[in-house]
Each structure stands twice: as C-alpha cells, then as structure tokens.
C-alpha cells in the first residue's frame, strides 16, 4: 500500500494507489490525497461516448458531494490533500444538452468558480516556506483554469502574474493536515508525474517532520450500533429490491429532467417573438421578417437606398416599413414615406406594390400602460385613401400566436393582412389580453 491515494491521476509505476470517484474505498490510512475529479471523468468516459448520459451525470454529482466530505475528514485527521478545482464550464463540456442546467458546485469552495485560462503565474512571497518551495518546483507544469475566491481562512500562494487574482491557495490545520488548491498540472509525460510525486512527498515530510505514522481515521465503530464501511458491500433481499426501485426512480427522474430542460429551451426561444412589442430599429425589423417568413411570405431587406423590407406573397410584391418608437406612436410622416416608396416602385417597375406599415409604438411601456393609439386618425385617413395596411407590433404578435396554433391556416392570416386597408381589425384595443396571458404564480 502506497502513502499516496489519488482520484484522477493516470496510472504510473505503482507510485500511488488509485481509487474511483464512485468507489466506497475511503482515504483512511494514507498520508497524501491527490484529487482531480474532472481528469477522472475525462479518463473514464467510454470511447464510444462523447458525453455522459443523464443517469451517469446525476450519479457523478452525488459522488462528488460525498467525496467532498471525505476530503475534509482526511485533512482534519492530519492528511495532506492536493486538490485541483474546476469551473462549471469545464464540467459541462462532458454533459449532453439535456443536462447543461445541472450545477456542479466546487467540492472545496462550495460555489461556482470563474473560468480563466493561462500559464503566467507568480508564487507569492508571504506564505509557508515549504509550500513556496513546493510550488517553485512545479511552476512550469501549472496551467490555471479557474480564479479562486479570496477567503480569509485560506492563504494565497499563486496569483496570475501582474494581477491580484488568486489561482492557488492553501489551509493549514492544527491537526497537522493541510489542503492545497492548485491549478491543473500537465501530466503529459512520466517525467512530469514523477516530478510531481517527488515534490508532494517532500512537502509532506517538510510539513510533518515528526509524523511517523500514516493518517488514520477515527474508527467508524467506536459507538455501539455503528457499522463498518464494508457493510455496504452486502445487501439483504429487501435492500436489493429497494436498490432496484431506487435505480428505476433515478432513471425516471433523469427522463423528466431531460424533458423539463427541453421545454425550458423551447420556452426561452419563444421569448424572441416578444421583440415585436419591445424592440425598435434593426432588431424589430429582423423579428418582423422572421415572423412573416415563418408564416409563408418571402421576405428580404429592401435595397439600402430604399429601406424597410420587400416581400413576395402569391405573386404580389409587398413593401413593408417597420417602425419602433419608445414613447409615441406613428405619425402621418411615416405613412407619407411609405407612399413615396410605393410610388417609386411603380415608377421603376410599372407595377403596383401593396404597402404595409408595421409600428411598435410606446415600446418602453408595459402593455397595460399603452393607452394611446398607435395610429392617429389623420394618418389612418391618409393611409386608407392609398390602400395601406396598418398593423401594430402587438397586433402582429397576436396574429402570429394565433396562426402558430394552426400552421395550416397561416395563409388565411396573411391573406387578411395583405388585403387589409387601414388599421388591421383584429386584436385592437385591449383585446390582446385574450391572446397574451399573465403567468400564474407558483
């Protein structure tokens, strides 16, 4: 049995013992623990799998939480723990899309760590002499991937060069134990591994020069009724039945989590269409084009000197002006500009085009506060005389929402919009509240 046990290091000439993340093999009886959960995941991922599946991911998260307690127990009993922290971003690189929302809190710091990558490090001068010597030996092998929080109970030992951001720190306990949180090391060669193991062994001797026995756990059977760890290797018939039921429930939970994440993704995608009632300028023009295209209209940007959108629907050319105003509605000037576009198109092509004006008025106000009309009576009269179709962003959102329920009827909604003259008749006033609802509180 070696003095060193590791989760995550590669196999190397029996210099240390290896244990799995999900093993019941505790760290009792060892002097040094090296723990790198992400490297363990990377090395244990089956070759045919690109990502961990949902069941395995949830199991990994459970084992990480269990191992966190074992790390602290090991240190409190006098052991030296070398721990490599990782960011959410690194963990999630091994998760499939259905599990991306799962949070891996750091085992030691119990929070999500900020990702940052680099090699330029600085060993701090004000720290334990033995740890400083240890870091100087390994500095060329270190690659930081996270920034650590500045906790008072930890002593900073590594900083990003010329910055105050901490990427390595340590904590010494009265028991003689210590935990050192390090940037990732490059274990790409046997030489590097040997260098690391030698440095760790020397550090252990330096930190505990009088220690002659290995760190031994307080026996788990000191109190009557307690069971030794090996009891978990055996199950009664009733426990076996329960274990199978638990596995089945975990699979059901994984399936439900996957479905929930998919629904959340769909939900967030639909938020984009609310730009019809919130946006101005190019974002508003872009979502209008997306909506009309989704309903079956061919839409593209008009020539730069023309502005707006130009569409084709059932062999009819449609000129679309899109306007957004934060604190007002449309004016007669907007209708005049649209009419000039239509007149120019006729002059250039000897063909009439349908003119449509889409306006998101009062975009800074919530819908319940939009009490003013978007199209004034004078402009409505002007537009009606010229066969313009007028529709607000709010009306278009309601129209699209209704059409989306029955996509096969989208053409009828577009037909009505294109044939319309004056203000589009549906979803006017406060009738939008029959389409757009207020979410119920949980």
N, C-alpha and C positions, 0 to 999 in steps of 0.2 A: 504493500500500500504506500503510495506517494504522500508527501506532505502537502501536495497541491491538488485541488479538485477544480474542474472547470466546466462551465456550461458555455459552449460556443467556440472554444479553441479547436483548431484542427488536430488530428492525431499526430503525435511526434515522439517516437523512440521511448515510449513509456516514461517520459519525464513527469507526467502528471496523470491523474485519473480523470476520466470523462464521465459526465452524467447527463442525462437528457432533461429538458425543461419539464416534461410531464412525468418524470420518474419520482417515485417515493423515496429515492435514495437521498437522504439528508446530507448536510455538510459536516455533521459531527465527526470529530476525530482528526480533522485536517487543520493545518496551520494557515494555509492560504487558499482563498477562493477567487477565481477569475470568472467573471460573469458578463457574457455578451449575448443577450437574447436574440438580437437581430441577426448576428452571424450564425447563430444556431438555426434560426428559421431559414436563412438563405441556404445553408448547407444541407438541411434536412428536407427541403422541398423536393418531391419526386420529379425526376427529369421530364416526365411526360406532362407535368402540371406547370402552368405559367403562374397561377395564383393559388393561394389557399382557399379551399371552399368554405362555405358558411359555417358548417359544423366544426371543422378544424379551427377556424378563426376564433369562434367563441370558446373552444376548449383552450386555445393558446392564451386568450385573455384571462381565463380563470387560473391557469397555471402561473402566469406572470404575477397575479395578485398573491397567490400562495407563496411563491418564491421570494417576493418582497419581504414578507415576514421572516422567512428563513435567513435572508441576508442579514437583517438587523440582529437576529438572535445570534448568528455566528459572530458578528463583530462584538456584541455585548459580552460574549463569553471569551473574548480575547483574541479572536482571529483577525487576520489581515484580508480585507476584501478589496479587490481591484474591479471596479465597475465601469462599463462603457455605456453611457446614456445615449439615447437616440430620440429623434424627433418623430412627431406624428407622420410627417411626410415620408420618412424612411419606412416606417412600419406599413403605411398604406400602399406602398409600392408592391407589397406582396398580397394585397387583398383584391378580390374581384369587385366589380362595380356595386354589387348588391350590398357589400359590407363597408363601403367607404365611409359611412357615417359613424362607424364604431370608433370609440375613443380609447387609445392606449395611454393611460396616464403613466408617467415615468415611475419606475419602481422605487427609486430613492427620494425624488423630489415631489412626487405625488401631484404633478401638474404637467401640462403640455409644454414641451420645451421648444424654443425658437430655433428653426433650422438656419445654419450658416456654415459655409464650407471654405476651408483654406488650410495652408500649411505653415504660414508665418506666425510663429509662436514666440512668446517671451516668458522665461521662467522667472517668477518673482523672487526678489532677494530676501524679503522679510517672511520667512517660513521655516519650518523644521529643516535642519541641516541635512538630515538623512534623506528626506523626501526630495529636497533640492538636488542632491547628488544623483538620486534615482532618476529624476526627470532629465537631468543633463545627459545621462547615458542613453536615453530613449528619444530625445527631442527630434532627431532626424526621421524617426519612424512614425511620428504622430501626425494625424490628419483630423482637425476638428470638424465636427458636423453639427454641433448644437452650441448655443450660448446658454450658460448655466445661470440660475438666479443667484443674487447676492444675498445669501442667508448669513445671519450673524454667527450662527454656530459652526459655520464652515470657514476654513482658511483658504483663500485663493492661492493657487500655486502656478497656474498657467493663464496667461492673457493673450488675446490676439495682439500681435506686435503693433506697437504705437497706438494701442487703443486700451480702454479700460474694461472691455467686455471679458468676462470670465469664461474660460473653456475647460478649466480643470481646478478642482478643489479637494479638500480632504477634511476629515474629522477624526481626532484622536480621543479615545475614551479612557477613563481611569482604569478600566479593566485591563488595559494594555492592547486592546483591539483598535483597529483603525479601518476606515473606509476611504479609498482614494478614487475619485471620479475622474476618469481620463478621456481625452479624445480617442478616436479609433486608432488602433495601431495597424501597421501594414505587416500582415503575416504571410507575405507572398513567397518567402523563402525559409528554409530550415535555419539558416543563419540568423534571420530576424527573430524567429521563435526562440532559438537558444539564447540570444542576447536578452530577450525579454525575461525568460525564465530565470536566467542568472541574476539579472538586476532585481527581480522580485524577491528571490531567495536571499540575496544580500540585504535588501531593505528589511525583510522580516527579522533577520539576525540583528541588524542595527537597532531596530525599534524595540526589540525584546531580548537584549543580550543575556539576561539571566534565565530566560524561559527554556526549560529543558524538556517539557512535555508538550504534546500537541493539545490544541484547543479541544476540550471535552465537554459535551453538552451535559446539562443537568439531567439525570435520568428521568425519563418520562413516566416511570412507575413509582416515583417517590411517595405518591399519595395513594391510599387504598382505592381500588376501583379503576385506576387509570390503566390503559392498555399500551403495550409497546408498539413501536411503529410497524413491526412486521405483521401485526394482526390484519392489516389492510390487504394482505396477500391472499386472504381466505374469506369466502363468502358462505353464509348459510343459505339454504334453499329460498327462504323468504327474501334475503338480501339480493340474491340473484334475480328473483322475479322483479323486485323493486328497481334494480340496476337496469334491467331491460326496459322497464316502464320509463325510467328517467331518460335513457337514451332516446326512446321514441318521442318523449316530450321535447327534448332538445332539438330533434330533427324538425318537429312541428314548429317550434319557436323560430328556428333558422329559416324555414319556409315563409313564415309570417313576416319576419324581419325583412326578407328579400322582397316580398310583395309590398310591404309598407314603404320601403325605400324607393321602389319603382313608382308607386303612387305619389310620393313626395316629389320625385323628379318631374313627373307629368304635371303636377300642380304648379311647380315653380316655372315650368316652360310657359304655361298659360298666362303667367303674370305679364309676359312681354306684350300681350294684346291690350293691356290696360294703358299702354302708351298712347292709345287713341284718345284717352281722357286726361293725360298728364303731360304729354310731350309737346315740343314745338320744333320748328326747323327741320333739319335732315332726319333726326330720329322719328319724328311724326310722319314725314313723307315716306320713310322706309317701311314703317309698320303698315301704313295705308296700302302700299304696293304689295306687301306680304299678304294682307287680308284679301285684297281683290284677286290676287293670283291664286290664292287658296280656294277661292270660290269659282275659278274657271276663266278669269279675264286675263288676257295677255297684257302685261304692264311693263313699261320701261321708262327710264328717265328721258325727258324731252331734251332736245339739243340745248347746250349750255346757254346760248343766247336767247332761248325761249323760256326756260324754266319750267318747273312743275313736272307732271307725268303725262305720258301719252299712252293710250291703251287701244286694244282692238278687241271687240266683242261682237261676234256674229256678223263679221264683215263691216262693222261700223267703227269708225275712228272716234275716240273719246279723248278730249283734252281735260286733264284734271289738275286743278290748282289746289294745293294743300296749305292751309294757314293755321298757325297756332298763336294765341295771344294770352298772356298771363293774367291780365286784369280787365280785359274788354272782349267784345265780340267783333264780328266782321263789320265792314263799312261798305258804302256804295263804291268806294275806290277799288276795293277788291273785286267787285263784280265788273267794274269797268276794265280792269286789267285782264280779266278772264275773257271778256268780249273782244278785246284787242287781239288776244291770242287766236280766238276763233276766226276773226276777220282776216288775220294774216294767213292762217292755214287755208282759208278759202281762196285767198288771192294767189297763194303759191301752188295750190293743188286743184283748184276749180272744183272743190268738193266740200260739202258742209261736214263739220265735225260736231258731235254733241259736247257741250260744255258742262262740266261738273265741278262744283266748288265744295270742298270739304274743310270745315273750320272747327278747330278745337278751341272754343272760347273760354275765358276765365279759368285757364288751366291750373292756376295756383290755388284755386278754391276747391274744397271738397264738394261733391255733387249736391249735397243738401243745401249748400250756401249759394249755388248758382241760380239766383232768382231773376237775373236779367236775360233778355232774349239774345241769342247768338246772331240772328239776322234781323236787322232793323226793317221796319215797314217800307221805307223808301228804297232800300236795296232789293227787297223782295219784289217790289213792283217793277224795278228796273230789270231784274233777272228774269222775272216771269215773262215780260214782254219779249225777251230774247231766248226763251226756251231753256234757260239754265236750270240745272238740277242742283238744289242746295241741301246739304246734309251735314249735321254736326258730327264731331268725333264720338260723342256719346251715343248718338243715333246709330252710327256705323258699328260701334261695339255691340249694341243690342242686336242689330241686324245680323252681324256675323255670328253672334252667340246663338241666335235662333236658327240660322242656316246650318250651323255646325251640328245641331241636333239631328238634322236630316240632310246629309250632304247631297243626296239625290235630288233635293229640291233647291239647291243653290242657284241654279239657273233662273228659277222664278223670282228669287230675291234680286238678282242682278237685272233681270228684265224690268222689274218695277223701278229700280234705281235709275236705269238708263232712260226709261220712258218718262220718268217724273219731270214735271215742270214746276218751279217754285220750291217751297220747303217740302222735304220728304214728309209724308203724312204720318208715318208710324213712329212710335217711341218719343213723341214730343211731350213737352211739359214735364210732369213728374211720373209719367207712365213708365219710365225706365226702371222704377223700383219693382216692377212686376218681373223684370228680367234679371237685374243685379240685386243680389240679396246681401244682408248683413250677417256675417258668420255668428253662429251660436257660441256662447261661452261654454268652455269645458265644465 
